[in-house]
């Protein structure tokens, strides 16, 4: 509840109550428009000191109706309705940063008249777990130290107190997360339309929320209300390409003008960090830099949870806007290599990883959260996930990889829809392909071009069977980006070579300049992939190399070239099963994949693996093609344990914790019974002889005869067991108890136990009743 210091006139209080009731009952377009007009009239006719009753009584109701938080299905949310142009414009005028409501909020916050307590259960997951942790319940200092630009010290350690603007923007950021979770609950397994194509959601339109196909009757482009508001809030509260407007982020105090307002910088950091933590971080089990958590003694439990689905559209708009600062820094520095704006080391030395007061560029603020957002999407994607959601996340990644392709048209469209006319934020001289001036950007974000590609290849292998056409298009788009420039390929390979070299320097100035980034890349690899470890049921190819090495250009079987070749072989086998009009385009995509693979690896296309002496014909099944690769010193045909059915990702029809326990038990049994080792085909030359004693033994009495009988039966059981183990080793069979983790099997077992207990109870009741 908001805290009020004093009471005001009964007229203001009664009007606020009436306004709250009108907002609560407004469901039809006419009622919503009337409520908006009443709010605007009230705020115009009352001073900031008199409007505190509105913000204490009517404003929470407005937020609830606006985002539909009082409706579990969000069906009656004002912002979610398919409104007419007039009603959409009315809502936008009410909520826009230039509207009456925004002005009233700013005036009330300047006087500190109203404070709210944000519900802990709606906070980002990592914040909620830290806030409710008993070890930290007596001290709220760690939360404010972890992210001071977002959380302020609170009188109550278990509460987050916010002013009016902060309270509204927390709910604004929470809305897409809540909507995505509700949509995912209502449709656990989403199927794509028959005519679904990847480019419909990623590259035909800058943002899927609006496109040329969505136009009003007058022919003007349209987009949903939330996207319009998000774009307006970013333009109003987060300085990006128009850096001279506020002068808030200069590296020296000498640049600050007399009109500089520190609240502009504070509000910008608050907006950016709110969106980062609600959308990108949220349920991440390593939400903050490792060194920061270690210094403050804070830890988080490990978990394998993907980000909330359905955030791809808003995240792409958010990240694209922040990348405008990168383009602006490029423009202002004239493309000068080594500009201080590009160096991530400045942020690494900052206590607050979200603080960018000494930087012109927002890129360093979003680096780690965005990387882990993409990484968790690819690693922990459920088997029943929507292809649409993954393609949207992929478009975020591709846009981040290519800031030099930004043209600013998407933001001009948002301004045009809102009735504003502004110049293109991206200068024409900046647009185009990769050039050496972008080298520092690539080096500062090197893991996006290397390690994340390897994790994405693992994702593509796991989900190839779900939709071969879409997955092939995704891989092709990533390779198109990496091979878009010969200079980019050479840069990536040079850094990879220096990363694996043992020399501390070279005689060439170019290589010495690149080597300065190697310690930063190693630190980023340890930090950004923190908490990733081998599990028995994730199906990843990179268990041994997580958080340790870069393998994109490695020559081994777990290198990028071998995995991409294996992916192309599997994709060809899958495509052969297609029929109709999809066959020829899919084969063309695979041919393009081979060409891009040759460009990335110096003209080496599909080569025969040293473990496979003969090429595999297309007529072979996909199971024959996708056999596990060589591991250790074992031959290819001997390795049948990794990548088998037991190592597949957890499915929806299994109990996750029980599956992991049974996999561990199966591993122990296979190791104890030596089923991980293949039966040797060579017969030992040494022959064992058993000498039988010449003494004649006589069996006397029934006890001796019974003992001989039991020994005989036991020896036969031992012989059958040994023969069975030998047969299993020879055929490569393993103990697999994972099938017992099936929900159906567990349900049958539970029903059997319950039936047995009820049967005993009924029998006991019958016996006791008979005695009576």
C-alpha angles and dihedrals in degrees: 000000000000116000115236122196097200144356128257138202119316090235093063091044095049093046090051090052091049090047091051091052091048091051092047093053096043110110107132121072092251092051092048092050091048091050091050090051091050092051092050092048093048094050092046093052099045131065121234090258091054096045096067090098089057092053092045098046112017104028097066088049090050091053091048093052094040094057098026096238090149089059115067091209094042087225094139097043110136092218092050098051121108093241131185117255092259095053093043090053091048092054092044091051090051095049102033118114089244094052133102094259093055091049092050091049092052091048094049092047092051088059093041090227100148134037128184134200111224113217111254093220090064096052122102110286097248091050092048093050091049093045094050094042110118091217091060099032093098095052127043093182096098092059093053091044093051093056113002094171090062106032126042125199109276130207089229116053093212097049136076110212117199138179121237097273093045091047093052094046093049088057091043091055093043094054099079090044091052092044092049092051092048092048091048091050093050092049110029094173114035120195121206120237117262092247095043114139127185095231090058088073105029122027111014090070130030090230124014089217090077133019142150090277091061105071135144124239089268091056096252119138116256136200135176119281096244092056091050092050092046091053092047093049092050092049092047102041106026116060109214125147094003093067096154092061095080105005090216102141108049120137092229133048088227089075094059113105125216090256095055113131116202089204089069091062093042093051092047091052091046093052094047095046093045092056092043095052097041096044111022104027107026105117097012111137090215100040098159137037113289096233092052093052092045093051092050094042094240124144135177129208116253118250137165101226124145120220118271109283123242097039096108096099098050093039091054092051090048096047093043091053092050089049088061086075088057090053090045091052089049090051096047094046091047091236092297111171117234095025112166089237090071101048115107092195090081091061093044089061093050117101092217110052090204096054114108100165091124095046136072091204128077091196095094091052093060100035101096100033092049093046092053091043090057093039095052090047092056098039102042101031108142118240091241094050120136117257088219092062094050092047090053091052089048090055089055089055095046091049090051091050093054111043088151090069094059113119102174094232093124092060091046088056091052090050091048092052090050091051095251127128117208137157122261107276092214116069116228090236090062098052121090138066134325117302133176089260088072092056095104091051091054093046093049089052097034096135089062088061097041124018095031089053089058092051089049090053088055089051091050091053093050095048101035092103092054095064117347095187096054095041091050090051090051093052090045091053092052092049090046088057095047093047097041091106134027089214090056092051092049091049093051092048094047092053091046090052092050091046091059097038121101095212118102095212148356137222091245114090091213093058092043089054091051093046090065088072097052096084089049092050091050091050091048091050091054093043105038093047095041116147096022111131139154116287127180099233110038098089094222124157094209106064095127095045105043112128092356116070147015111241106171095103097028118129097219129096091267092053125111096255095054094045092048091049089050090049091053091050091051092045092052090052091049093047091054087066092057122098137192127025095338096070100074097044090048092051089049090053090052090050088052089050090055091050093050090047089054091050093049095048102040099270096313108136127170107346130180111260114237087238093055113060098184131046115253114241120228090243092072118101121252090249090060092048097045100054116147116275130244115292126188115322096329122112119249094252090051096056107084101134106075115068095016127131093280091058097053119118119275110274129209094254093060135078103241101210093043091049091054092048092050092046090054091048090049090051091052093049093047091049093046093047091043092237091143089071122074120236110259114245093205118094114224114247092216112088120205119221126198115208114215117212115249091221113108113232120208123206110221127183134004094276092061092046091050090049092052089049093053091045090053093049090047093050090050091052090048090049092050091047093050091046090049092050091048091050091049092050091048093050095039094244120160137192108260117181094166092101087071088066091069112121090228093055092046090048092052090049092048092048090049092052093045091048090050092050092047090048092053091046091050091049092049091048091049092050093048091046090050092053090052 
